[in-house]
Amino acid sequence: MQNPQPPAHRRTDLAQQTVTKEDFEAMLLDSFVDNEPLEGTVVKGRVVAIEKDLAIVDVGLKTEGRVALKEFGQAGRDGTIDVGSEVEVYVDRVENAMGEAVLSREKARREESWVKLEEKYNANERVEGTIFNQVKGGFTVDLEGAVAFLPRSQVDIRPIRDIAPLMNVPQPFQILKMDKRRGNIVVSRRAILEESRAEQRSEIVQQLEEGQVVDGVVKNITDYGAFVDLGGIDGLLHVTDIAWRRVNHPSEVLTIGETIKVQIVRINHESHRISLGMKQLQADPWEGIEAKYPVGAKFSGRVTNITDYGAFVELEPGIEGLIHVSEMSWTKKNVHPGKIVSTSQEVDVVVLEVDPDKRRISLGLKQTLQNPWEAFAEKFPVGATIEGEVKNKTEFGLFIGLEGDVDGMVHLSDLDWQKSGEIALDDYNRGDIVKAKVLDVDVEKERISLGIKQLAADELADAGSADGSGLRKNAVVTTEVVDVNDGGIEVRIADSDVTAFIRRADLSRDRNDQRPERFAKGDKVDARVTQYDRKTGRIQLSIKALEIAEEKEAVAQYGSSDSGASLGDILGAALKGRDEK
């Protein structure tokens, strides 16, 4: 049995009801599809109304949004934006609590700018912007809607005190960094200037040549020189190239803003660095320097600088010589040069050496005065008696201050005839005024040897010799042993207080008998005088020399080595003859 069909009018109503439901679902889906991607994007809208400072914009979301007219920039201020105008806005939110869309013209402009800026940043191209505000550490720049940060160090090549002339003026910038997630853009104006400057410097450098003479303006002065503007590019004029003479600071010669004539000394085409010189435009004072300042000649000069190792003396503008500390004084050896001469002092000097290749002149200050050791030797020859103060007392003797600010030394062995040196040294103290005899003056080594015991040396003339001929060289003297040690024996010449020391090597001709222990205190010993200086009182004795002399004499008198007699027989006969005599 077939189902009964509804009436015709009911079939029509159901069909219409079905179509309406499908259309509604499609429209609802279309609405969802349209709404979902709008947030966070830039869309076109139409201004439907103007209320005070706000524009009511319909973006097709069945609701409107409000946008401040100032966000439209100049168009919003001069009234160009009106009802019906099409504008692009950024959809921040589709609907807020009041049922309105949250729109922004600034964000729309910023989104547009970001796309363009990223393209230029990736292509390393310049961008146009305007500095509109100052913030901590720098400034903010409007890059066609996007706000960028301009660090203070990136404003100009050199620090700028007044930024006002650069504010609100369109100018090019270089993007250094972009971070869209954080919304950060960092730009530089300095990079643009440096690039332009580099191009300009390159063009100028190509027109310059080494050795060329140009005019320049002193732009800046430092401790080490001055920067000179050559018309778009700076060159360095080092302090040593300002003048041939010594210049302690460039400000002594130059002033900022002064126009000077300089020569291009060197050009570095890679770094565009230019070295300049002023002294190169003057005659070189070192030409023919050896003929002008011959070695040994005496000149006057002015002390210009003092160091630990000496003093510099200007002989003429551009010519300086060094007095080394060792050439400043004959007697002051370990004194700072500043205690001998002072800056700007006029001094007489002697030329010691000239080296034109190294541009060096060695000078001497002490050479202008007589050598004090030569003067002393002329006034106090060997044997003269002097008087002086004990300046120092050491383990090996006394130092006595003498005329001419020199010292003489009395060795331990020259203190006393009778006492040992160590004992005799205890009799003297610093500050004592003593007399001594000049024993030797060595001018080259700057040494003066003195003796105190030699003041009593006249008693040597009365000391008798064994053969009665008096004390002289090669005389034979009789002595008494007063001390024995490993180095030899100390003896006293008979009938006198004169003592002498016979060294171990002089104790015997036979090496086996050169033993000090063979002798004892009180033994009588004959010895030969091998050295005697009446002026200095120095005497030297040798038993060995006496034995050799006696052997030669015996051979001469009693036979020879080829006569058949033995050496023992000859010496025996000689000794017997001497005893009988």
Disulfide bonds with the S-S distance in Angstrom:
none
